[in-house]
Amino acid sequence: MEFWLTLEEIVGVLGLSLLAGIFFQRIGHPALIGYLLIGLLFGPFGLGIIKDDIASKTSEIGIVLLLFLLGLEFSPKRLKSFGIKPYLEGLFQISLTVIISIFVFHFVMHKNINESWIIGSAIALSSTAAVLKFLIDRGEIDSQHGRIAVGILLVQDIAVIILLIILNSVSASASVVSLILSFGITLLKTCLLIITIWLSFYLISRFILSQRGFYQTREHLVILAIIIALGSALLAHRFGLSATLGSFIAGLLIAENRIAHQLKGDIVPIQSIFLVIFFTSIGMMADLNWFIKNFWDTILFILTILVIKLTIIFLIVLFFRRNFKSSFLSTFCLLSVSEFAFVVASIGKDKQIIEYDVFELIIISIVITMIIFPYAFRFAEMIVNRLHKKLKSVFDESHVIHNGEEMDLEGHYIIVGYGPVGKKVVDALDNVGAEIVIIDLNPFHSPYIKETHFFIFGDMTSADLLQMAGIKKAKAIIITTPDMKSLLTGIAIIRSLNHEIIIICRSVFSFYIPELLKAGADIVIDSEAIQGDEMAEKLIETLDISNE
């Protein structure tokens, strides 16, 4: 009987979440908001239709699988490929957020030191799931602010594991000496856990993955993925550590194995189900009665953490990127408090480091910031665009570098974006002796560009910048950046300044081509078609296929 009641709860959560997700997507809002609101309305603190214990226990599987997938993304090679800048940005952002939060909440708002650093650790993290989905849906994952936000998110996700190790080593009433000793023991346990998981996977590779029969049935890989993810979580629990730490380590250790990509593909559909339950359960843990009774304190808390978080992120990104617009937008991309803050707060509550009131403050902050995040970003986008138009003298991001002087150009070519594609275009035009102006948002490209070229640091959506590039006398403009929104805006501005100029751009997806042509592009390069042609050509070369 208990099994059927449990199944009824799970089906109820998924059914209500599905309806809410469809409704919110239909009206142009993120489905995630629907999942959170379902938890709020139908959970134990709302109508009481969904019981807390069932959903919260099931949601733990979702967060374990999420950390396992996260580990699969972080192969040592990929971590190295990020370069130093995202790590510095993320390190400064997290460290400053925790330090300033301790100062504000301990010395100003009079919370104890343990609660203050737990709050700082929780609010320093932003929601990877919410941000990535939002950027992908808007086609801005490859935009300048999108790349900045994703880089910082990856560092925050790595920091989660360090926080889990620290949290596992602290207690509410420990002395400094005992804290250091406890941290050492936790670190030792973590090392033993890593060795145990590595040895376990070595045995799996030796005796299971080497069997030909293993690969003959697809479900074997699915079963193996679940065993590794949940088994490593269970192992960490047996070691007295966080289950999520075990699943992340397992993903990290097998990230470069040949089966890693297939494991990821097999586990994503299962993880998606549990993750929906996870976000619903976060909504369920937000105590509406407590929120109503402590409304103004909660609002003050949320405003405080937003001011701390947004100010720190903006100043750090501005310092490293030197671009106001991208810094401003990437800051608002990271507005929401992370789903991992729930894990941090739960461990803090279980270890009696934080009281129920602080736990609820963090949970309600997660729910509210996730709900307001997409709307706050759109508002920020509107504000920064207006500021950019009205205060160009203050936020002017454009300057021309060419032997220290500006040149009067005519019949030249403007290249937007100096990435791998842009460099190939520049090289091709160099070979025919064309005069070139390069526009790019990365100011560090300028030392590597030939002295015979102009370099303009800025965004092609600025009419002033385009005029500086000589748009009215240019022969053609070649736009190599993949960001669809910037493409459409930029093409419209270019056409308004020069009706005759030839506009060439590229489309990452074929279905965007008609829209780009309609916007005013003369030639649109179909990236998907080119990749398909190259794959077919390589296939014929490799297999020596002839027309005989």
MIDREN-957103 format. One record per residue (C-alpha): x, y, z. Coordinates in Angstrom, 2 decimals. Example, Ala and Ser with C-alpha at 12.3 -4.5 7.8 and 13.67 -1.06 7.14 Angstrom:
px | py | pz
12.30 | -4.50 | 7.80
13.67 | -1.06 | 7.14
This chain:
px | py | pz
0.00 | 0.00 | 0.00
2.84 | 2.40 | 0.89
4.46 | 1.79 | -2.51
1.31 | 2.84 | -4.37
0.98 | 5.98 | -2.24
4.60 | 6.85 | -3.06
4.00 | 6.23 | -6.76
0.86 | 8.37 | -6.58
2.91 | 11.24 | -5.12
5.58 | 10.99 | -7.85
3.02 | 10.81 | -10.66
1.17 | 13.76 | -9.12
4.33 | 15.89 | -8.96
5.30 | 15.06 | -12.55
1.77 | 15.55 | -13.88
1.27 | 18.95 | -12.24
4.80 | 20.02 | -13.25
4.16 | 19.00 | -16.85
0.96 | 21.08 | -17.03
2.64 | 24.07 | -15.36
5.69 | 23.79 | -17.64
3.52 | 23.68 | -20.79
1.43 | 26.64 | -19.59
4.43 | 28.84 | -18.79
6.20 | 27.96 | -22.04
2.99 | 28.71 | -23.94
2.79 | 32.23 | -22.48
6.49 | 32.85 | -23.15
7.93 | 32.23 | -19.68
10.49 | 29.63 | -18.47
9.05 | 26.23 | -17.50
11.25 | 26.32 | -14.39
8.96 | 28.98 | -12.88
6.05 | 26.58 | -13.27
7.88 | 23.80 | -11.41
8.72 | 26.10 | -8.49
5.17 | 27.47 | -8.27
3.69 | 23.95 | -8.29
5.81 | 23.16 | -5.24
4.72 | 26.38 | -3.55
1.01 | 25.97 | -4.25
0.53 | 22.21 | -3.84
3.25 | 21.43 | -1.28
2.86 | 20.92 | 2.48
2.93 | 24.68 | 3.15
0.40 | 25.37 | 0.41
-2.67 | 23.23 | -0.30
-0.95 | 20.14 | 1.12
-1.78 | 17.91 | -1.86
1.87 | 16.82 | -2.34
3.62 | 15.48 | 0.75
7.09 | 16.84 | 1.47
8.92 | 13.63 | 2.39
8.26 | 11.77 | -0.88
9.27 | 14.58 | -3.23
12.29 | 15.65 | -1.17
13.68 | 12.09 | -1.05
13.11 | 11.60 | -4.77
14.62 | 15.00 | -5.56
17.90 | 13.91 | -3.93
18.32 | 11.47 | -6.82
17.94 | 14.41 | -9.22
20.70 | 16.44 | -7.58
23.00 | 13.38 | -7.39
22.54 | 12.74 | -11.13
23.02 | 16.47 | -11.84
26.40 | 16.45 | -10.04
27.39 | 13.25 | -11.86
26.67 | 14.89 | -15.23
28.53 | 17.99 | -14.08
31.57 | 15.83 | -13.32
31.39 | 14.30 | -16.80
31.63 | 17.83 | -18.25
34.83 | 18.64 | -16.33
37.52 | 16.49 | -17.89
41.06 | 17.67 | -16.98
41.62 | 18.70 | -20.63
38.50 | 20.84 | -20.66
39.37 | 22.48 | -17.34
42.75 | 23.42 | -18.81
41.19 | 24.81 | -21.99
39.26 | 27.56 | -20.13
42.42 | 29.57 | -19.54
43.20 | 31.56 | -16.41
40.72 | 34.44 | -16.75
37.43 | 32.60 | -15.88
39.11 | 31.00 | -12.86
40.32 | 34.37 | -11.59
36.89 | 35.95 | -12.12
35.13 | 33.08 | -10.38
37.66 | 32.93 | -7.54
37.44 | 36.67 | -6.83
33.64 | 36.67 | -7.15
33.08 | 33.79 | -4.72
35.73 | 34.93 | -2.23
34.56 | 38.55 | -2.12
30.88 | 37.53 | -1.89
31.57 | 35.28 | 1.11
33.82 | 37.87 | 2.84
31.44 | 40.80 | 2.34
28.43 | 38.65 | 3.31
30.16 | 37.72 | 6.58
30.80 | 41.40 | 7.27
27.23 | 42.52 | 6.39
25.28 | 39.71 | 8.04
27.51 | 39.26 | 11.10
28.53 | 42.83 | 11.98
25.59 | 44.77 | 10.54
22.62 | 42.39 | 10.75
23.94 | 40.60 | 13.89
23.71 | 36.99 | 12.72
26.29 | 34.59 | 14.13
29.50 | 33.97 | 12.19
28.58 | 30.41 | 11.10
25.23 | 31.52 | 9.68
26.89 | 34.46 | 7.94
29.44 | 32.37 | 6.03
26.80 | 29.78 | 5.10
24.65 | 32.60 | 3.69
27.67 | 33.99 | 1.82
28.55 | 30.57 | 0.40
24.96 | 29.97 | -0.71
24.37 | 33.33 | -2.40
27.79 | 33.33 | -4.13
26.50 | 30.56 | -6.41
24.22 | 31.16 | -9.41
21.82 | 28.71 | -11.03
23.60 | 26.87 | -13.85
20.41 | 25.09 | -14.95
18.33 | 28.28 | -15.10
20.99 | 30.44 | -16.79
22.00 | 27.91 | -19.46
18.39 | 27.19 | -20.42
17.59 | 30.91 | -20.56
20.61 | 31.71 | -22.77
20.00 | 28.73 | -25.09
16.31 | 29.63 | -25.50
17.30 | 33.22 | -26.43
20.10 | 32.07 | -28.74
22.65 | 34.02 | -26.66
24.87 | 31.20 | -25.40
27.61 | 32.37 | -27.81
27.12 | 36.09 | -27.13
29.79 | 38.03 | -25.24
27.74 | 38.21 | -22.03
26.71 | 34.56 | -22.48
30.33 | 33.37 | -22.67
31.30 | 35.47 | -19.64
28.38 | 34.10 | -17.58
29.03 | 30.47 | -18.56
32.73 | 30.80 | -17.69
31.93 | 32.08 | -14.19
29.22 | 29.43 | -13.73
31.71 | 26.65 | -14.48
34.06 | 27.95 | -11.77
31.14 | 28.26 | -9.33
30.19 | 24.64 | -10.03
33.74 | 23.54 | -9.21
33.59 | 25.65 | -6.03
30.48 | 23.71 | -4.94
32.65 | 20.65 | -4.36
35.16 | 22.61 | -2.24
32.25 | 24.01 | -0.21
30.87 | 20.49 | 0.31
34.24 | 19.30 | 1.62
34.41 | 22.27 | 4.03
30.80 | 21.84 | 5.15
31.37 | 18.16 | 5.89
34.18 | 19.13 | 8.26
32.44 | 21.78 | 10.38
29.95 | 21.71 | 13.22
27.98 | 24.31 | 15.12
30.04 | 24.41 | 18.35
33.54 | 23.41 | 17.23
36.73 | 25.20 | 18.30
39.33 | 26.39 | 15.77
41.63 | 23.44 | 16.54
38.83 | 20.90 | 16.18
37.70 | 22.57 | 12.94
41.20 | 22.23 | 11.46
41.40 | 18.61 | 12.64
37.92 | 17.88 | 11.26
38.81 | 19.48 | 7.92
41.95 | 17.31 | 7.73
39.92 | 14.18 | 8.43
37.32 | 15.17 | 5.82
40.08 | 15.80 | 3.28
41.58 | 12.39 | 4.06
38.15 | 10.75 | 3.66
37.72 | 12.55 | 0.33
41.09 | 11.24 | -0.89
40.13 | 7.71 | 0.17
36.79 | 8.13 | -1.59
38.55 | 9.21 | -4.81
40.88 | 6.18 | -4.64
37.97 | 3.82 | -3.94
35.86 | 5.17 | -6.83
38.88 | 5.06 | -9.16
39.65 | 1.44 | -8.21
35.98 | 0.50 | -8.63
35.87 | 1.99 | -12.11
39.18 | 0.32 | -12.98
37.64 | -3.04 | -12.09
34.53 | -2.16 | -14.11
36.74 | -1.26 | -17.10
38.79 | -4.43 | -16.73
36.02 | -6.98 | -16.25
32.82 | -5.42 | -17.67
33.68 | -2.87 | -20.36
36.09 | -5.33 | -21.97
33.25 | -7.83 | -22.54
31.89 | -7.78 | -26.10
28.42 | -8.75 | -24.88
28.22 | -5.55 | -22.82
27.90 | -3.39 | -25.95
25.33 | -5.56 | -27.72
22.42 | -4.26 | -25.67
21.80 | -0.52 | -25.16
20.27 | -0.87 | -21.70
23.57 | -2.17 | -20.28
25.07 | 1.32 | -20.58
21.97 | 2.90 | -19.01
22.15 | 0.50 | -16.06
25.89 | 1.13 | -15.70
25.36 | 4.91 | -15.69
22.80 | 4.65 | -12.87
25.00 | 2.24 | -10.89
28.06 | 4.51 | -11.14
26.14 | 7.71 | -10.29
24.07 | 6.33 | -7.40
26.72 | 3.84 | -6.26
29.34 | 6.57 | -5.86
26.80 | 8.70 | -3.97
26.06 | 5.76 | -1.65
29.79 | 5.18 | -1.17
30.31 | 8.83 | -0.18
27.43 | 8.52 | 2.30
29.13 | 5.45 | 3.83
32.30 | 7.50 | 4.20
30.32 | 10.12 | 6.13
30.52 | 12.62 | 3.27
27.91 | 14.33 | 1.10
26.36 | 12.00 | -1.49
26.60 | 14.73 | -4.11
30.38 | 14.89 | -3.59
30.66 | 11.19 | -4.46
28.64 | 11.48 | -7.66
30.65 | 14.51 | -8.84
33.98 | 12.74 | -8.22
32.73 | 9.69 | -10.15
31.79 | 11.85 | -13.13
35.13 | 13.68 | -13.01
37.19 | 10.47 | -12.88
35.53 | 8.89 | -15.93
35.12 | 12.13 | -17.94
37.86 | 11.16 | -20.42
36.85 | 7.52 | -20.77
35.51 | 6.50 | -24.19
32.08 | 5.73 | -22.74
31.67 | 9.13 | -21.01
29.67 | 10.77 | -23.82
27.36 | 7.78 | -24.14
26.83 | 7.64 | -20.38
25.88 | 11.31 | -20.47
23.40 | 10.76 | -23.27
21.82 | 7.79 | -21.52
21.44 | 9.43 | -18.13
20.11 | 12.86 | -19.23
16.47 | 11.73 | -19.83
16.36 | 9.99 | -16.45
18.02 | 12.93 | -14.73
15.54 | 15.35 | -16.29
12.64 | 13.58 | -14.58
14.25 | 13.72 | -11.15
15.43 | 17.29 | -11.70
11.86 | 18.44 | -12.31
10.96 | 16.83 | -8.99
13.99 | 18.56 | -7.43
12.90 | 22.05 | -8.50
9.33 | 21.28 | -7.42
10.61 | 20.16 | -4.02
12.52 | 23.45 | -3.58
9.20 | 25.24 | -4.04
7.64 | 22.84 | -1.52
10.23 | 23.67 | 1.11
9.44 | 27.38 | 0.95
7.16 | 27.91 | 3.96
4.50 | 30.37 | 2.76
3.17 | 31.00 | 6.29
6.69 | 31.79 | 7.51
7.23 | 34.04 | 4.46
4.04 | 36.00 | 5.14
4.93 | 36.46 | 8.83
8.49 | 37.54 | 7.98
7.69 | 39.30 | 4.71
9.67 | 42.52 | 5.21
12.66 | 40.75 | 6.76
12.72 | 38.37 | 3.78
12.47 | 41.20 | 1.23
15.28 | 43.08 | 3.01
17.40 | 39.90 | 3.00
16.83 | 39.30 | -0.74
17.56 | 42.93 | -1.62
20.75 | 42.79 | 0.48
22.08 | 39.63 | -1.19
21.22 | 40.97 | -4.65
23.06 | 44.25 | -4.01
26.11 | 42.37 | -2.67
26.13 | 39.77 | -5.45
25.39 | 42.02 | -8.43
27.83 | 44.75 | -7.35
30.70 | 42.30 | -6.87
30.08 | 40.43 | -10.14
29.73 | 43.64 | -12.15
32.92 | 45.22 | -10.82
34.97 | 42.03 | -11.27
33.74 | 41.38 | -14.83
34.17 | 45.05 | -15.74
37.72 | 44.93 | -14.41
38.61 | 41.83 | -16.46
36.59 | 42.54 | -19.62
36.58 | 46.37 | -19.80
33.22 | 46.38 | -21.55
30.27 | 48.04 | -19.82
27.41 | 46.43 | -21.75
28.70 | 42.85 | -21.59
29.66 | 43.28 | -17.93
26.21 | 44.61 | -17.06
24.30 | 41.89 | -18.91
26.51 | 39.03 | -17.70
25.98 | 40.31 | -14.14
22.21 | 40.00 | -14.47
22.66 | 36.57 | -16.06
24.08 | 35.49 | -12.68
21.37 | 37.12 | -10.55
19.57 | 33.94 | -9.42
20.68 | 31.99 | -6.36
21.80 | 28.49 | -7.37
19.99 | 25.20 | -6.90
23.22 | 24.13 | -5.14
22.50 | 26.72 | -2.43
19.75 | 24.28 | -1.40
22.43 | 21.60 | -0.87
24.63 | 24.02 | 1.12
21.67 | 25.18 | 3.26
20.43 | 21.61 | 3.85
23.84 | 20.43 | 5.10
24.08 | 23.54 | 7.28
20.65 | 22.80 | 8.77
21.37 | 19.09 | 9.28
24.61 | 19.93 | 11.09
22.74 | 22.56 | 13.16
25.05 | 25.30 | 11.87
22.06 | 27.40 | 10.78
18.62 | 27.75 | 12.31
15.31 | 27.11 | 10.57
14.79 | 30.84 | 9.91
18.07 | 31.15 | 7.99
17.33 | 27.94 | 6.08
13.95 | 29.35 | 5.00
15.52 | 32.67 | 4.04
17.91 | 30.83 | 1.67
15.19 | 28.57 | 0.23
12.78 | 31.46 | -0.40
15.67 | 33.44 | -1.92
16.31 | 30.58 | -4.38
12.63 | 30.47 | -5.39
12.15 | 34.24 | -5.72
15.45 | 34.97 | -7.53
14.83 | 32.12 | -9.99
11.36 | 33.49 | -10.70
12.47 | 37.11 | -11.17
15.73 | 36.33 | -13.01
14.42 | 36.29 | -16.63
12.38 | 39.46 | -16.10
15.24 | 41.24 | -14.33
17.56 | 40.38 | -17.24
15.12 | 41.79 | -19.81
14.78 | 44.94 | -17.73
18.58 | 45.22 | -17.46
18.86 | 44.79 | -21.22
16.39 | 47.62 | -21.79
18.22 | 49.87 | -19.29
21.70 | 49.24 | -20.71
20.50 | 49.90 | -24.27
18.97 | 53.23 | -23.21
22.05 | 54.18 | -21.23
24.21 | 53.30 | -24.18
22.26 | 55.67 | -26.43
21.94 | 58.57 | -23.96
25.36 | 58.44 | -22.33
27.67 | 57.48 | -25.16
30.35 | 59.81 | -23.85
30.43 | 57.93 | -20.54
30.08 | 54.39 | -21.84
31.85 | 54.76 | -25.17
33.50 | 51.40 | -25.81
34.85 | 52.12 | -29.28
38.31 | 53.17 | -30.25
40.39 | 52.69 | -33.37
43.94 | 51.44 | -33.19
46.18 | 51.99 | -36.24
49.65 | 53.37 | -35.55
47.93 | 55.76 | -33.12
45.97 | 57.57 | -35.87
42.61 | 57.27 | -37.61
42.47 | 56.81 | -41.38
40.06 | 57.97 | -44.06
38.87 | 54.77 | -45.77
36.92 | 53.98 | -48.94
36.13 | 50.69 | -50.71
37.38 | 48.72 | -47.72
36.07 | 45.57 | -46.03
34.73 | 45.47 | -42.46
35.14 | 42.18 | -40.57
32.99 | 41.74 | -37.45
34.48 | 39.16 | -35.08
38.13 | 38.12 | -34.98
37.65 | 34.55 | -33.84
38.73 | 31.46 | -35.88
36.27 | 32.27 | -38.71
37.14 | 35.98 | -38.76
40.87 | 35.24 | -38.93
40.39 | 33.06 | -42.02
38.41 | 35.81 | -43.74
41.09 | 38.39 | -42.87
43.84 | 36.09 | -44.21
41.93 | 35.59 | -47.47
41.45 | 39.36 | -47.96
45.10 | 39.95 | -47.07
46.12 | 37.72 | -49.97
44.35 | 40.03 | -52.44
45.65 | 43.21 | -50.84
42.30 | 44.44 | -49.54
42.06 | 47.20 | -46.94
40.46 | 45.85 | -43.76
38.76 | 47.15 | -40.61
38.24 | 44.62 | -37.81
35.54 | 45.04 | -35.15
35.72 | 42.82 | -32.07
34.69 | 42.92 | -28.40
37.99 | 41.49 | -27.21
40.49 | 44.36 | -26.76
43.36 | 41.90 | -26.34
43.24 | 41.02 | -30.05
44.72 | 44.39 | -31.01
48.44 | 43.57 | -30.41
48.18 | 40.55 | -32.73
46.55 | 42.34 | -35.66
48.82 | 43.56 | -38.44
49.74 | 47.24 | -38.46
48.17 | 47.56 | -41.91
44.72 | 46.92 | -40.43
42.35 | 49.03 | -38.40
41.12 | 47.47 | -35.15
37.96 | 48.81 | -33.48
37.07 | 47.57 | -30.05
33.29 | 47.52 | -29.64
29.92 | 46.15 | -30.68
28.53 | 46.29 | -34.24
25.11 | 47.22 | -32.86
26.48 | 50.74 | -32.23
25.75 | 53.12 | -35.14
28.57 | 55.44 | -34.03
31.06 | 52.57 | -34.07
29.96 | 51.52 | -37.58
30.36 | 55.09 | -38.82
33.84 | 55.17 | -37.28
34.58 | 51.99 | -39.26
33.59 | 53.85 | -42.43
30.37 | 51.92 | -43.05
29.08 | 54.48 | -45.59
32.12 | 54.04 | -47.86
32.82 | 50.34 | -47.24
32.48 | 47.83 | -50.05
31.24 | 44.95 | -47.87
30.82 | 43.92 | -44.25
31.43 | 40.31 | -43.24
29.85 | 39.33 | -39.91
31.41 | 36.18 | -38.46
29.81 | 36.26 | -34.99
27.15 | 33.56 | -34.37
24.87 | 35.44 | -31.95
21.47 | 35.60 | -33.72
20.08 | 38.54 | -31.76
23.16 | 40.70 | -32.42
23.06 | 39.68 | -36.08
19.49 | 40.86 | -36.60
20.05 | 44.12 | -34.71
23.37 | 44.78 | -36.43
22.06 | 44.10 | -39.95
19.15 | 46.49 | -39.40
21.52 | 49.27 | -38.25
23.98 | 48.60 | -41.11
21.17 | 48.79 | -43.70
19.93 | 52.07 | -42.22
23.40 | 53.57 | -42.64
24.26 | 52.13 | -46.08
21.62 | 50.69 | -48.43
24.20 | 49.59 | -51.02
26.78 | 47.77 | -48.91
27.10 | 43.99 | -49.35
26.31 | 42.21 | -46.07
27.67 | 38.69 | -45.62
27.01 | 36.72 | -42.44
26.84 | 33.15 | -41.21
24.02 | 31.19 | -39.60
24.73 | 28.45 | -37.08
21.37 | 26.83 | -37.87
19.77 | 26.55 | -41.32
16.31 | 27.61 | -40.15
17.62 | 31.12 | -39.30
18.64 | 31.83 | -42.92
15.25 | 33.18 | -44.22
15.05 | 35.53 | -41.21
18.56 | 36.88 | -41.83
17.88 | 37.40 | -45.55
14.65 | 39.16 | -44.70
16.51 | 41.42 | -42.23
18.76 | 42.63 | -45.06
21.70 | 40.21 | -45.45
22.83 | 39.64 | -49.05
24.65 | 36.36 | -48.47
24.14 | 33.96 | -45.56
26.64 | 31.13 | -45.11
24.90 | 27.97 | -43.93
27.22 | 26.48 | -41.27
25.16 | 23.29 | -41.01
25.29 | 22.70 | -44.79
29.05 | 23.32 | -44.91
29.66 | 20.94 | -42.02
27.47 | 18.32 | -43.70
29.36 | 18.69 | -47.00
32.71 | 18.41 | -45.23
31.59 | 15.32 | -43.31
30.42 | 13.68 | -46.54
33.69 | 14.60 | -48.28
35.81 | 13.22 | -45.43
33.70 | 10.06 | -45.39
34.30 | 9.49 | -49.10
38.04 | 10.15 | -48.69
38.36 | 7.89 | -45.65
36.39 | 4.97 | -47.08
37.77 | 5.50 | -50.61
34.24 | 5.55 | -52.06
34.20 | 6.10 | -55.83
31.51 | 6.51 | -58.45
32.30 | 3.19 | -60.07
